[in-house]
Amino acid sequence: MDGIKKDYVFHRDLKKKYPIITHGEGSYLFDESGKKYLDACSGAVAANLGHGITSIGEAMAEQAKKAAFVHTMRFETKALHLLAETIGKMAPDHLNKVYFTTGGSEANESALKLARQYHRDAGRHQKHIVIGRWQSYHGNTIGSLSAGGDVKRRHAYTPNLLNYAHVYSPYCHRCPYDRQKDDCLSKQNWTCVTDIERSILELGPENVSAFIAEPIVGSQQGAVPPPLGYFKKVRELCDRYQILLIIDEVMTGFGRTGTNFATEQIGIVPDIITFGKGVSAGYAPLAGMIVHDQVIEGIIENSDGKFIHGYTYSGHPVAVAAGLAALDVYKQDSVLENVKKQGLYLFNRLLELKQKHAFISDVRGRGLLMGIELVKDREQDLLFDPAEKAAERLNGIAMELGAVFYPGSGSIDGTKGEHLIISPPLNVTKTEMDEIVRILDESFTIFKLQLRKDELYEITK
Ligand SMILES: Cc1ncc(COP(=O)(O)O)c(C=O)c1O
């Protein structure tokens, strides 16, 4: 009880103690004891330029001094226009209008609502159901959680969730439909695609408003890219049944995977792209969506130009100033080039680690969004029991050694499957990359010893 009285923070885990960070510098964070952590996951794949960039801080301060808040129902700022223009120009052709929110969940919530309103006002009154994918994450608000397929996050709220549908995403390493990748590729009849059509027909196409997917599945599966051609097939289905395609680039956007948006790599034009995290490199809560001209035209013609939605802090002046300054740093520092170079280096170094440690069953990802699937033994394909919390434990060891990764679980079926995401700031250096791999290597060695000790304890108990 004493502890509760003295500590006023409602922590992520109320039973845990967290190090207090005093400052950050580049790829490193420092806690109040002086301990240094290499931020090998950019926080939550958000601090994409590392810490302590003064130009971003100064831009925010300048804007705060000029006008810290205006309400977008009455006023706008120059910074809002400049950032929207910059993002619109970075986005694929035909996606030009940018709508701002404060976080990725709100961005997806906005996209789901926009899809509904767009269809309703065009006379397709029944379209309201969203199809999402299992083991995908789109946020924690009720709408975005309903669209997502993260079983553990959904479980407690099942009675509150919307009646959305889900299919499996193409996790070819362990195909949820039990197909072989070569067989799919040669026959071109992919169950992960035909299942979407089955779902649309079962729900009734007249009821389906949108399909939402991450271009590379992030936190829930650990950086899993789709097989080439998957999204083209998805786009065709969406066109056939008048369903909007929402691509969630909250984690992948702004250079993380080696291109401005991962959408460029999947070769399609979505109806809506949602973004977050990297847009301000974590310096301010900023996210949003970029909307296709056709949808905008629909809202102008059929909805009198009004999207019935909005947040107090949409387009917050200080947040958009942070976004503008961050995007400037990305450009000035040729971050995309670095992502391609260091991403390839990281991928090869992780493959080396795979040779050394039987814990690694798969290395995947794009650019600097890399993931490894963790198993107890690769040769026997022996999975960890979820109760062992393997990824969390491994990350705990790494933190002791001075690096932070992004652990996750439930990647195979919502419960089973452990993974670690490695996603350092996009301006990471080769020396830092070597340190990341060294700490990961040592963490695996220590983890192996710990598991042996656990086994011995079980035998002798
Ligand atoms: C792909 C994806 N979508 C949405 C979100 C939710 O974003 P936020 O936590 O900013 O609400 C996340 C967060 O991790 C994400 O990775």
The ligand as an SDF file (V2000), in Angstrom:
LIG
                    3D

 16 16  0  0  0  0  0  0  0  0999 V2000
    0.8110   -0.6850  -37.6310 C   0  0  0  0  0  0  0  0  0  0  0  0
    0.3230    0.1160  -36.4610 C   0  0  0  0  0  0  0  0  0  0  0  0
   -0.8760    0.7190  -36.5360 N   0  0  0  0  0  0  0  0  0  0  0  0
   -1.3540    1.4550  -35.5210 C   0  0  0  0  0  0  0  0  0  0  0  0
   -0.6520    1.6040  -34.3520 C   0  0  0  0  0  0  0  0  0  0  0  0
   -1.2260    2.4050  -33.2220 C   0  0  0  0  0  0  0  0  0  0  0  0
   -0.5340    3.6140  -33.0830 O   0  0  0  0  0  0  0  0  0  0  0  0
   -0.5820    4.4350  -31.7250 P   0  0  0  0  0  0  0  0  0  0  0  0
    0.0490    3.5980  -30.6800 O   0  0  0  0  0  0  0  0  0  0  0  0
    0.2000    5.6860  -32.0550 O   0  0  0  0  0  0  0  0  0  0  0  0
   -2.0050    4.7360  -31.4300 O   0  0  0  0  0  0  0  0  0  0  0  0
    0.6090    0.9950  -34.2370 C   0  0  0  0  0  0  0  0  0  0  0  0
    1.3890    1.1270  -32.9920 C   0  0  0  0  0  0  0  0  0  0  0  0
    2.2820    0.3930  -32.7060 O   0  0  0  0  0  0  0  0  0  0  0  0
    1.1020    0.2270  -35.3220 C   0  0  0  0  0  0  0  0  0  0  0  0
    2.2890   -0.3820  -35.2640 O   0  0  0  0  0  0  0  0  0  0  0  0
  1  2  1  0
  2  3  1  0
  2 15  2  0
  3  4  2  0
  4  5  1  0
  5  6  1  0
  5 12  2  0
  6  7  1  0
  7  8  1  0
  8  9  2  0
  8 10  1  0
  8 11  1  0
 12 13  1  0
 12 15  1  0
 13 14  2  0
 15 16  1  0
M  END
$$$$
